[in-house]
């Protein structure tokens, strides 16, 4: 984990259940930040990132998994 107490989550797959339930719930948790997303396409990933204020869109699952700034992964 980084130098803060914040848990940085990476999202793999952002379908309807993730968008309607999980992402809004994660955003309400203190100390939790949804820091990145990878989706079926870069376009759909960017759409989710814009909608939910997610700062990073990864081009591949492997790129997300390799980022040492991500503390936890949620598979949607």
PyMOL Python script that loads the backbone (N, CA, C, O; Angstrom):
from pymol import cmd

cmd.read_pdbstr("""\
ATOM      1  N   UNK A   1       0.839  -1.178   0.000  1.00  0.00           N
ATOM      2  CA  UNK A   1       0.000   0.000   0.000  1.00  0.00           C
ATOM      3  C   UNK A   1       0.879   1.235   0.000  1.00  0.00           C
ATOM      4  O   UNK A   1       2.021   1.193   0.460  1.00  0.00           O
ATOM      5  N   UNK A   2       0.353   2.325  -0.511  1.00  0.00           N
ATOM      6  CA  UNK A   2       1.104   3.566  -0.600  1.00  0.00           C
ATOM      7  C   UNK A   2       1.397   4.174   0.759  1.00  0.00           C
ATOM      8  O   UNK A   2       1.260   3.511   1.788  1.00  0.00           O
ATOM      9  N   UNK A   3       1.798   5.435   0.762  1.00  0.00           N
ATOM     10  CA  UNK A   3       2.169   6.098   2.000  1.00  0.00           C
ATOM     11  C   UNK A   3       0.973   6.630   2.769  1.00  0.00           C
ATOM     12  O   UNK A   3       1.136   7.110   3.890  1.00  0.00           O
ATOM     13  N   UNK A   4      -0.206   6.561   2.208  1.00  0.00           N
ATOM     14  CA  UNK A   4      -1.406   6.990   2.918  1.00  0.00           C
ATOM     15  C   UNK A   4      -2.157   5.760   3.392  1.00  0.00           C
ATOM     16  O   UNK A   4      -1.798   4.627   3.074  1.00  0.00           O
ATOM     17  N   UNK A   5      -3.203   6.008   4.155  1.00  0.00           N
ATOM     18  CA  UNK A   5      -4.054   4.913   4.613  1.00  0.00           C
ATOM     19  C   UNK A   5      -5.142   4.580   3.609  1.00  0.00           C
ATOM     20  O   UNK A   5      -5.980   3.716   3.866  1.00  0.00           O
ATOM     21  N   UNK A   6      -5.139   5.247   2.483  1.00  0.00           N
ATOM     22  CA  UNK A   6      -6.147   5.042   1.459  1.00  0.00           C
ATOM     23  C   UNK A   6      -5.918   3.713   0.736  1.00  0.00           C
ATOM     24  O   UNK A   6      -4.790   3.384   0.372  1.00  0.00           O
ATOM     25  N   UNK A   7      -6.977   2.968   0.536  1.00  0.00           N
ATOM     26  CA  UNK A   7      -6.917   1.736  -0.251  1.00  0.00           C
ATOM     27  C   UNK A   7      -7.315   2.098  -1.667  1.00  0.00           C
ATOM     28  O   UNK A   7      -8.394   2.641  -1.905  1.00  0.00           O
ATOM     29  N   UNK A   8      -6.433   1.793  -2.604  1.00  0.00           N
ATOM     30  CA  UNK A   8      -6.654   2.128  -4.014  1.00  0.00           C
ATOM     31  C   UNK A   8      -7.080   0.859  -4.751  1.00  0.00           C
ATOM     32  O   UNK A   8      -6.332  -0.116  -4.830  1.00  0.00           O
ATOM     33  N   UNK A   9      -8.308   0.899  -5.292  1.00  0.00           N
ATOM     34  CA  UNK A   9      -8.905  -0.254  -5.947  1.00  0.00           C
ATOM     35  C   UNK A   9      -8.795  -0.122  -7.460  1.00  0.00           C
ATOM     36  O   UNK A   9      -8.986   0.958  -8.019  1.00  0.00           O
ATOM     37  N   UNK A  10      -8.484  -1.245  -8.117  1.00  0.00           N
ATOM     38  CA  UNK A  10      -8.534  -1.349  -9.556  1.00  0.00           C
ATOM     39  C   UNK A  10      -9.707  -2.227  -9.951  1.00  0.00           C
ATOM     40  O   UNK A  10      -9.921  -3.283  -9.355  1.00  0.00           O
ATOM     41  N   UNK A  11     -10.458  -1.807 -10.933  1.00  0.00           N
ATOM     42  CA  UNK A  11     -11.651  -2.520 -11.390  1.00  0.00           C
ATOM     43  C   UNK A  11     -11.355  -3.215 -12.712  1.00  0.00           C
ATOM     44  O   UNK A  11     -10.857  -2.596 -13.652  1.00  0.00           O
ATOM     45  N   UNK A  12     -11.664  -4.493 -12.775  1.00  0.00           N
ATOM     46  CA  UNK A  12     -11.586  -5.255 -14.022  1.00  0.00           C
ATOM     47  C   UNK A  12     -13.006  -5.575 -14.442  1.00  0.00           C
ATOM     48  O   UNK A  12     -13.675  -6.395 -13.812  1.00  0.00           O
ATOM     49  N   UNK A  13     -13.463  -4.940 -15.490  1.00  0.00           N
ATOM     50  CA  UNK A  13     -14.822  -5.165 -15.987  1.00  0.00           C
ATOM     51  C   UNK A  13     -15.823  -4.286 -15.263  1.00  0.00           C
ATOM     52  O   UNK A  13     -15.943  -4.347 -14.039  1.00  0.00           O
ATOM     53  N   UNK A  14     -16.533  -3.479 -16.012  1.00  0.00           N
ATOM     54  CA  UNK A  14     -17.480  -2.541 -15.410  1.00  0.00           C
ATOM     55  C   UNK A  14     -18.832  -2.661 -16.088  1.00  0.00           C
ATOM     56  O   UNK A  14     -19.294  -1.735 -16.755  1.00  0.00           O
ATOM     57  N   UNK A  15     -19.454  -3.806 -15.911  1.00  0.00           N
ATOM     58  CA  UNK A  15     -20.790  -4.034 -16.447  1.00  0.00           C
ATOM     59  C   UNK A  15     -21.846  -3.358 -15.596  1.00  0.00           C
ATOM     60  O   UNK A  15     -21.529  -2.577 -14.699  1.00  0.00           O
ATOM     61  N   UNK A  16     -23.087  -3.659 -15.878  1.00  0.00           N
ATOM     62  CA  UNK A  16     -24.210  -2.995 -15.216  1.00  0.00           C
ATOM     63  C   UNK A  16     -24.170  -3.154 -13.698  1.00  0.00           C
ATOM     64  O   UNK A  16     -24.382  -2.175 -12.982  1.00  0.00           O
ATOM     65  N   UNK A  17     -23.911  -4.333 -13.195  1.00  0.00           N
ATOM     66  CA  UNK A  17     -23.887  -4.546 -11.746  1.00  0.00           C
ATOM     67  C   UNK A  17     -22.792  -3.709 -11.088  1.00  0.00           C
ATOM     68  O   UNK A  17     -23.004  -3.134 -10.020  1.00  0.00           O
ATOM     69  N   UNK A  18     -21.637  -3.641 -11.718  1.00  0.00           N
ATOM     70  CA  UNK A  18     -20.543  -2.833 -11.173  1.00  0.00           C
ATOM     71  C   UNK A  18     -20.924  -1.359 -11.177  1.00  0.00           C
ATOM     72  O   UNK A  18     -20.705  -0.653 -10.193  1.00  0.00           O
ATOM     73  N   UNK A  19     -21.489  -0.902 -12.278  1.00  0.00           N
ATOM     74  CA  UNK A  19     -21.851   0.522 -12.389  1.00  0.00           C
ATOM     75  C   UNK A  19     -22.995   0.904 -11.461  1.00  0.00           C
ATOM     76  O   UNK A  19     -22.977   1.981 -10.864  1.00  0.00           O
ATOM     77  N   UNK A  20     -23.979   0.038 -11.335  1.00  0.00           N
ATOM     78  CA  UNK A  20     -25.173   0.380 -10.564  1.00  0.00           C
ATOM     79  C   UNK A  20     -25.022   0.152  -9.070  1.00  0.00           C
ATOM     80  O   UNK A  20     -25.663   0.838  -8.274  1.00  0.00           O
ATOM     81  N   UNK A  21     -24.186  -0.801  -8.677  1.00  0.00           N
ATOM     82  CA  UNK A  21     -24.097  -1.141  -7.259  1.00  0.00           C
ATOM     83  C   UNK A  21     -22.712  -0.932  -6.659  1.00  0.00           C
ATOM     84  O   UNK A  21     -22.551  -0.185  -5.694  1.00  0.00           O
ATOM     85  N   UNK A  22     -21.724  -1.589  -7.232  1.00  0.00           N
ATOM     86  CA  UNK A  22     -20.409  -1.622  -6.592  1.00  0.00           C
ATOM     87  C   UNK A  22     -19.674  -0.285  -6.638  1.00  0.00           C
ATOM     88  O   UNK A  22     -19.190   0.185  -5.609  1.00  0.00           O
ATOM     89  N   UNK A  23     -19.585   0.332  -7.811  1.00  0.00           N
ATOM     90  CA  UNK A  23     -18.859   1.602  -7.899  1.00  0.00           C
ATOM     91  C   UNK A  23     -19.464   2.675  -7.002  1.00  0.00           C
ATOM     92  O   UNK A  23     -18.717   3.334  -6.279  1.00  0.00           O
ATOM     93  N   UNK A  24     -20.783   2.885  -7.012  1.00  0.00           N
ATOM     94  CA  UNK A  24     -21.338   3.886  -6.090  1.00  0.00           C
ATOM     95  C   UNK A  24     -21.060   3.537  -4.624  1.00  0.00           C
ATOM     96  O   UNK A  24     -20.815   4.431  -3.813  1.00  0.00           O
ATOM     97  N   UNK A  25     -21.097   2.259  -4.282  1.00  0.00           N
ATOM     98  CA  UNK A  25     -20.828   1.856  -2.892  1.00  0.00           C
ATOM     99  C   UNK A  25     -19.370   2.103  -2.521  1.00  0.00           C
ATOM    100  O   UNK A  25     -19.089   2.614  -1.437  1.00  0.00           O
ATOM    101  N   UNK A  26     -18.439   1.747  -3.405  1.00  0.00           N
ATOM    102  CA  UNK A  26     -17.023   1.998  -3.127  1.00  0.00           C
ATOM    103  C   UNK A  26     -16.767   3.493  -2.928  1.00  0.00           C
ATOM    104  O   UNK A  26     -15.973   3.879  -2.070  1.00  0.00           O
ATOM    105  N   UNK A  27     -17.428   4.320  -3.706  1.00  0.00           N
ATOM    106  CA  UNK A  27     -17.206   5.757  -3.622  1.00  0.00           C
ATOM    107  C   UNK A  27     -17.716   6.345  -2.311  1.00  0.00           C
ATOM    108  O   UNK A  27     -17.323   7.452  -1.941  1.00  0.00           O
ATOM    109  N   UNK A  28     -18.570   5.637  -1.615  1.00  0.00           N
ATOM    110  CA  UNK A  28     -19.086   6.100  -0.329  1.00  0.00           C
ATOM    111  C   UNK A  28     -18.225   5.670   0.861  1.00  0.00           C
ATOM    112  O   UNK A  28     -18.404   6.165   1.974  1.00  0.00           O
ATOM    113  N   UNK A  29     -17.294   4.750   0.621  1.00  0.00           N
ATOM    114  CA  UNK A  29     -16.473   4.231   1.712  1.00  0.00           C
ATOM    115  C   UNK A  29     -15.308   5.168   2.019  1.00  0.00           C
ATOM    116  O   UNK A  29     -14.519   5.486   1.129  1.00  0.00           O
ATOM    117  N   UNK A  30     -15.194   5.611   3.264  1.00  0.00           N
ATOM    118  CA  UNK A  30     -14.049   6.445   3.609  1.00  0.00           C
ATOM    119  C   UNK A  30     -12.753   5.636   3.501  1.00  0.00           C
ATOM    120  O   UNK A  30     -12.709   4.465   3.877  1.00  0.00           O
ATOM    121  N   UNK A  31     -11.718   6.265   2.991  1.00  0.00           N
ATOM    122  CA  UNK A  31     -10.428   5.604   2.892  1.00  0.00           C
ATOM    123  C   UNK A  31     -10.279   4.683   1.696  1.00  0.00           C
ATOM    124  O   UNK A  31      -9.277   3.979   1.572  1.00  0.00           O
ATOM    125  N   UNK A  32     -11.271   4.682   0.812  1.00  0.00           N
ATOM    126  CA  UNK A  32     -11.236   3.838  -0.382  1.00  0.00           C
ATOM    127  C   UNK A  32     -11.314   4.734  -1.610  1.00  0.00           C
ATOM    128  O   UNK A  32     -12.144   5.641  -1.674  1.00  0.00           O
ATOM    129  N   UNK A  33     -10.447   4.477  -2.583  1.00  0.00           N
ATOM    130  CA  UNK A  33     -10.489   5.221  -3.848  1.00  0.00           C
ATOM    131  C   UNK A  33     -10.461   4.230  -4.993  1.00  0.00           C
ATOM    132  O   UNK A  33      -9.586   3.366  -5.054  1.00  0.00           O
ATOM    133  N   UNK A  34     -11.420   4.355  -5.903  1.00  0.00           N
ATOM    134  CA  UNK A  34     -11.366   3.576  -7.134  1.00  0.00           C
ATOM    135  C   UNK A  34     -10.384   4.319  -8.031  1.00  0.00           C
ATOM    136  O   UNK A  34     -10.679   5.399  -8.543  1.00  0.00           O
ATOM    137  N   UNK A  35      -9.208   3.716  -8.209  1.00  0.00           N
ATOM    138  CA  UNK A  35      -8.088   4.416  -8.834  1.00  0.00           C
ATOM    139  C   UNK A  35      -7.880   4.061 -10.294  1.00  0.00           C
ATOM    140  O   UNK A  35      -7.186   4.783 -11.009  1.00  0.00           O
ATOM    141  N   UNK A  36      -8.470   2.954 -10.756  1.00  0.00           N
ATOM    142  CA  UNK A  36      -8.263   2.567 -12.133  1.00  0.00           C
ATOM    143  C   UNK A  36      -9.282   1.555 -12.594  1.00  0.00           C
ATOM    144  O   UNK A  36      -9.901   0.853 -11.795  1.00  0.00           O
ATOM    145  N   UNK A  37      -9.444   1.496 -13.909  1.00  0.00           N
ATOM    146  CA  UNK A  37     -10.401   0.565 -14.506  1.00  0.00           C
ATOM    147  C   UNK A  37      -9.856   0.056 -15.827  1.00  0.00           C
ATOM    148  O   UNK A  37      -9.178   0.777 -16.558  1.00  0.00           O
ATOM    149  N   UNK A  38     -10.161  -1.189 -16.118  1.00  0.00           N
ATOM    150  CA  UNK A  38      -9.953  -1.752 -17.446  1.00  0.00           C
ATOM    151  C   UNK A  38     -11.266  -2.424 -17.826  1.00  0.00           C
ATOM    152  O   UNK A  38     -11.855  -3.160 -17.034  1.00  0.00           O
ATOM    153  N   UNK A  39     -11.713  -2.161 -19.044  1.00  0.00           N
ATOM    154  CA  UNK A  39     -12.978  -2.722 -19.500  1.00  0.00           C
ATOM    155  C   UNK A  39     -12.756  -3.372 -20.862  1.00  0.00           C
ATOM    156  O   UNK A  39     -11.630  -3.432 -21.355  1.00  0.00           O
ATOM    157  N   UNK A  40     -13.815  -3.846 -21.450  1.00  0.00           N
ATOM    158  CA  UNK A  40     -13.737  -4.581 -22.715  1.00  0.00           C
ATOM    159  C   UNK A  40     -13.012  -3.817 -23.814  1.00  0.00           C
ATOM    160  O   UNK A  40     -12.286  -4.404 -24.615  1.00  0.00           O
ATOM    161  N   UNK A  41     -13.213  -2.514 -23.846  1.00  0.00           N
ATOM    162  CA  UNK A  41     -12.526  -1.666 -24.830  1.00  0.00           C
ATOM    163  C   UNK A  41     -12.056  -0.397 -24.133  1.00  0.00           C
ATOM    164  O   UNK A  41     -12.565  -0.039 -23.071  1.00  0.00           O
ATOM    165  N   UNK A  42     -11.086   0.278 -24.731  1.00  0.00           N
ATOM    166  CA  UNK A  42     -10.597   1.542 -24.168  1.00  0.00           C
ATOM    167  C   UNK A  42     -11.722   2.577 -24.131  1.00  0.00           C
ATOM    168  O   UNK A  42     -11.810   3.369 -23.192  1.00  0.00           O
ATOM    169  N   UNK A  43     -12.571   2.570 -25.142  1.00  0.00           N
ATOM    170  CA  UNK A  43     -13.684   3.520 -25.199  1.00  0.00           C
ATOM    171  C   UNK A  43     -14.659   3.307 -24.048  1.00  0.00           C
ATOM    172  O   UNK A  43     -15.061   4.265 -23.389  1.00  0.00           O
ATOM    173  N   UNK A  44     -15.037   2.065 -23.807  1.00  0.00           N
ATOM    174  CA  UNK A  44     -15.972   1.800 -22.702  1.00  0.00           C
ATOM    175  C   UNK A  44     -15.307   2.042 -21.357  1.00  0.00           C
ATOM    176  O   UNK A  44     -15.957   2.493 -20.413  1.00  0.00           O
ATOM    177  N   UNK A  45     -14.017   1.743 -21.263  1.00  0.00           N
ATOM    178  CA  UNK A  45     -13.285   2.037 -20.028  1.00  0.00           C
ATOM    179  C   UNK A  45     -13.255   3.525 -19.749  1.00  0.00           C
ATOM    180  O   UNK A  45     -13.440   3.947 -18.608  1.00  0.00           O
ATOM    181  N   UNK A  46     -13.021   4.329 -20.785  1.00  0.00           N
ATOM    182  CA  UNK A  46     -12.992   5.782 -20.611  1.00  0.00           C
ATOM    183  C   UNK A  46     -14.359   6.318 -20.230  1.00  0.00           C
ATOM    184  O   UNK A  46     -14.461   7.248 -19.430  1.00  0.00           O
ATOM    185  N   UNK A  47     -15.401   5.748 -20.790  1.00  0.00           N
ATOM    186  CA  UNK A  47     -16.764   6.183 -20.452  1.00  0.00           C
ATOM    187  C   UNK A  47     -17.039   5.965 -18.965  1.00  0.00           C
ATOM    188  O   UNK A  47     -17.575   6.847 -18.295  1.00  0.00           O
ATOM    189  N   UNK A  48     -16.676   4.800 -18.455  1.00  0.00           N
ATOM    190  CA  UNK A  48     -16.866   4.494 -17.025  1.00  0.00           C
ATOM    191  C   UNK A  48     -16.009   5.435 -16.179  1.00  0.00           C
ATOM    192  O   UNK A  48     -16.475   5.967 -15.171  1.00  0.00           O
ATOM    193  N   UNK A  49     -14.757   5.638 -16.590  1.00  0.00           N
ATOM    194  CA  UNK A  49     -13.850   6.506 -15.838  1.00  0.00           C
ATOM    195  C   UNK A  49     -14.410   7.925 -15.750  1.00  0.00           C
ATOM    196  O   UNK A  49     -14.371   8.547 -14.688  1.00  0.00           O
ATOM    197  N   UNK A  50     -14.920   8.422 -16.845  1.00  0.00           N
ATOM    198  CA  UNK A  50     -15.494   9.764 -16.859  1.00  0.00           C
ATOM    199  C   UNK A  50     -16.731   9.833 -15.968  1.00  0.00           C
ATOM    200  O   UNK A  50     -16.888  10.771 -15.186  1.00  0.00           O
ATOM    201  N   UNK A  51     -17.595   8.848 -16.087  1.00  0.00           N
ATOM    202  CA  UNK A  51     -18.839   8.829 -15.307  1.00  0.00           C
ATOM    203  C   UNK A  51     -18.577   8.782 -13.811  1.00  0.00           C
ATOM    204  O   UNK A  51     -19.302   9.412 -13.041  1.00  0.00           O
ATOM    205  N   UNK A  52     -17.549   8.043 -13.380  1.00  0.00           N
ATOM    206  CA  UNK A  52     -17.317   7.823 -11.958  1.00  0.00           C
ATOM    207  C   UNK A  52     -16.070   8.530 -11.427  1.00  0.00           C
ATOM    208  O   UNK A  52     -15.694   8.321 -10.274  1.00  0.00           O
ATOM    209  N   UNK A  53     -15.434   9.348 -12.231  1.00  0.00           N
ATOM    210  CA  UNK A  53     -14.266  10.083 -11.759  1.00  0.00           C
ATOM    211  C   UNK A  53     -13.070   9.200 -11.451  1.00  0.00           C
ATOM    212  O   UNK A  53     -12.303   9.484 -10.531  1.00  0.00           O
ATOM    213  N   UNK A  54     -12.911   8.136 -12.215  1.00  0.00           N
ATOM    214  CA  UNK A  54     -11.781   7.212 -12.031  1.00  0.00           C
ATOM    215  C   UNK A  54     -10.602   7.770 -12.817  1.00  0.00           C
ATOM    216  O   UNK A  54     -10.724   8.005 -14.019  1.00  0.00           O
ATOM    217  N   UNK A  55      -9.459   7.986 -12.162  1.00  0.00           N
ATOM    218  CA  UNK A  55      -8.373   8.699 -12.829  1.00  0.00           C
ATOM    219  C   UNK A  55      -7.608   7.941 -13.913  1.00  0.00           C
ATOM    220  O   UNK A  55      -7.042   8.566 -14.810  1.00  0.00           O
ATOM    221  N   UNK A  56      -7.578   6.609 -13.849  1.00  0.00           N
ATOM    222  CA  UNK A  56      -6.748   5.867 -14.797  1.00  0.00           C
ATOM    223  C   UNK A  56      -7.548   4.801 -15.527  1.00  0.00           C
ATOM    224  O   UNK A  56      -8.266   4.015 -14.908  1.00  0.00           O
ATOM    225  N   UNK A  57      -7.417   4.782 -16.846  1.00  0.00           N
ATOM    226  CA  UNK A  57      -7.979   3.718 -17.675  1.00  0.00           C
ATOM    227  C   UNK A  57      -6.801   2.908 -18.192  1.00  0.00           C
ATOM    228  O   UNK A  57      -5.911   3.450 -18.847  1.00  0.00           O
ATOM    229  N   UNK A  58      -6.791   1.628 -17.904  1.00  0.00           N
ATOM    230  CA  UNK A  58      -5.705   0.751 -18.329  1.00  0.00           C
ATOM    231  C   UNK A  58      -6.053   0.102 -19.663  1.00  0.00           C
ATOM    232  O   UNK A  58      -7.215  -0.224 -19.909  1.00  0.00           O
ATOM    233  N   UNK A  59      -5.064  -0.088 -20.518  1.00  0.00           N
ATOM    234  CA  UNK A  59      -5.323  -0.702 -21.821  1.00  0.00           C
ATOM    235  C   UNK A  59      -5.548  -2.210 -21.738  1.00  0.00           C
ATOM    236  O   UNK A  59      -6.215  -2.793 -22.592  1.00  0.00           O
ATOM    237  N   UNK A  60      -4.987  -2.834 -20.704  1.00  0.00           N
ATOM    238  CA  UNK A  60      -5.109  -4.287 -20.536  1.00  0.00           C
ATOM    239  C   UNK A  60      -5.202  -4.641 -19.053  1.00  0.00           C
ATOM    240  O   UNK A  60      -4.823  -3.858 -18.182  1.00  0.00           O
ATOM    241  N   UNK A  61      -5.714  -5.833 -18.795  1.00  0.00           N
ATOM    242  CA  UNK A  61      -5.745  -6.355 -17.425  1.00  0.00           C
ATOM    243  C   UNK A  61      -4.324  -6.434 -16.871  1.00  0.00           C
ATOM    244  O   UNK A  61      -4.080  -6.090 -15.714  1.00  0.00           O
ATOM    245  N   UNK A  62      -3.403  -6.885 -17.697  1.00  0.00           N
ATOM    246  CA  UNK A  62      -2.018  -7.031 -17.249  1.00  0.00           C
ATOM    247  C   UNK A  62      -1.423  -5.701 -16.792  1.00  0.00           C
ATOM    248  O   UNK A  62      -0.671  -5.658 -15.818  1.00  0.00           O
ATOM    249  N   UNK A  63      -1.756  -4.623 -17.486  1.00  0.00           N
ATOM    250  CA  UNK A  63      -1.257  -3.301 -17.114  1.00  0.00           C
ATOM    251  C   UNK A  63      -1.799  -2.878 -15.750  1.00  0.00           C
ATOM    252  O   UNK A  63      -1.070  -2.314 -14.934  1.00  0.00           O
ATOM    253  N   UNK A  64      -3.065  -3.150 -15.510  1.00  0.00           N
ATOM    254  CA  UNK A  64      -3.646  -2.837 -14.198  1.00  0.00           C
ATOM    255  C   UNK A  64      -2.962  -3.665 -13.111  1.00  0.00           C
ATOM    256  O   UNK A  64      -2.573  -3.132 -12.072  1.00  0.00           O
ATOM    257  N   UNK A  65      -2.818  -4.957 -13.351  1.00  0.00           N
ATOM    258  CA  UNK A  65      -2.213  -5.840 -12.349  1.00  0.00           C
ATOM    259  C   UNK A  65      -0.761  -5.474 -12.058  1.00  0.00           C
ATOM    260  O   UNK A  65      -0.276  -5.710 -10.951  1.00  0.00           O
ATOM    261  N   UNK A  66      -0.073  -4.908 -13.022  1.00  0.00           N
ATOM    262  CA  UNK A  66       1.337  -4.551 -12.847  1.00  0.00           C
ATOM    263  C   UNK A  66       1.540  -3.233 -12.110  1.00  0.00           C
ATOM    264  O   UNK A  66       2.660  -2.928 -11.699  1.00  0.00           O
ATOM    265  N   UNK A  67       0.493  -2.452 -11.935  1.00  0.00           N
ATOM    266  CA  UNK A  67       0.619  -1.138 -11.303  1.00  0.00           C
ATOM    267  C   UNK A  67       0.730  -1.296  -9.799  1.00  0.00           C
ATOM    268  O   UNK A  67      -0.225  -1.717  -9.146  1.00  0.00           O
ATOM    269  N   UNK A  68       1.876  -0.965  -9.245  1.00  0.00           N
ATOM    270  CA  UNK A  68       2.091  -1.144  -7.809  1.00  0.00           C
ATOM    271  C   UNK A  68       1.373  -0.093  -6.969  1.00  0.00           C
ATOM    272  O   UNK A  68       1.438  -0.141  -5.740  1.00  0.00           O
ATOM    273  N   UNK A  69       0.691   0.853  -7.606  1.00  0.00           N
ATOM    274  CA  UNK A  69      -0.115   1.827  -6.863  1.00  0.00           C
ATOM    275  C   UNK A  69      -1.517   1.297  -6.560  1.00  0.00           C
ATOM    276  O   UNK A  69      -2.274   1.929  -5.823  1.00  0.00           O
ATOM    277  N   UNK A  70      -1.859   0.153  -7.119  1.00  0.00           N
ATOM    278  CA  UNK A  70      -3.166  -0.472  -6.872  1.00  0.00           C
ATOM    279  C   UNK A  70      -3.015  -1.468  -5.731  1.00  0.00           C
ATOM    280  O   UNK A  70      -2.147  -2.340  -5.770  1.00  0.00           O
ATOM    281  N   UNK A  71      -3.863  -1.335  -4.716  1.00  0.00           N
ATOM    282  CA  UNK A  71      -3.783  -2.193  -3.540  1.00  0.00           C
ATOM    283  C   UNK A  71      -4.690  -3.417  -3.611  1.00  0.00           C
ATOM    284  O   UNK A  71      -4.384  -4.457  -3.029  1.00  0.00           O
ATOM    285  N   UNK A  72      -5.801  -3.291  -4.322  1.00  0.00           N
ATOM    286  CA  UNK A  72      -6.784  -4.384  -4.389  1.00  0.00           C
ATOM    287  C   UNK A  72      -7.446  -4.362  -5.757  1.00  0.00           C
ATOM    288  O   UNK A  72      -7.559  -3.316  -6.397  1.00  0.00           O
ATOM    289  N   UNK A  73      -7.880  -5.538  -6.191  1.00  0.00           N
ATOM    290  CA  UNK A  73      -8.543  -5.698  -7.478  1.00  0.00           C
ATOM    291  C   UNK A  73      -9.962  -6.215  -7.235  1.00  0.00           C
ATOM    292  O   UNK A  73     -10.183  -7.108  -6.417  1.00  0.00           O
ATOM    293  N   UNK A  74     -10.903  -5.641  -7.956  1.00  0.00           N
ATOM    294  CA  UNK A  74     -12.274  -6.135  -7.937  1.00  0.00           C
ATOM    295  C   UNK A  74     -12.616  -6.546  -9.370  1.00  0.00           C
ATOM    296  O   UNK A  74     -12.454  -5.769 -10.311  1.00  0.00           O
ATOM    297  N   UNK A  75     -13.090  -7.781  -9.514  1.00  0.00           N
ATOM    298  CA  UNK A  75     -13.479  -8.278 -10.826  1.00  0.00           C
ATOM    299  C   UNK A  75     -14.990  -8.177 -10.936  1.00  0.00           C
ATOM    300  O   UNK A  75     -15.735  -8.753 -10.144  1.00  0.00           O
ATOM    301  N   UNK A  76     -15.420  -7.422 -11.950  1.00  0.00           N
ATOM    302  CA  UNK A  76     -16.845  -7.147 -12.103  1.00  0.00           C
ATOM    303  C   UNK A  76     -17.549  -8.147 -12.972  1.00  0.00           C
ATOM    304  O   UNK A  76     -18.756  -8.037 -13.187  1.00  0.00           O
TER     305      UNK A  76
END
""", "prot")
cmd.dss("prot")
cmd.show_as("cartoon", "prot")
cmd.util.cbc("prot")
cmd.orient("prot")
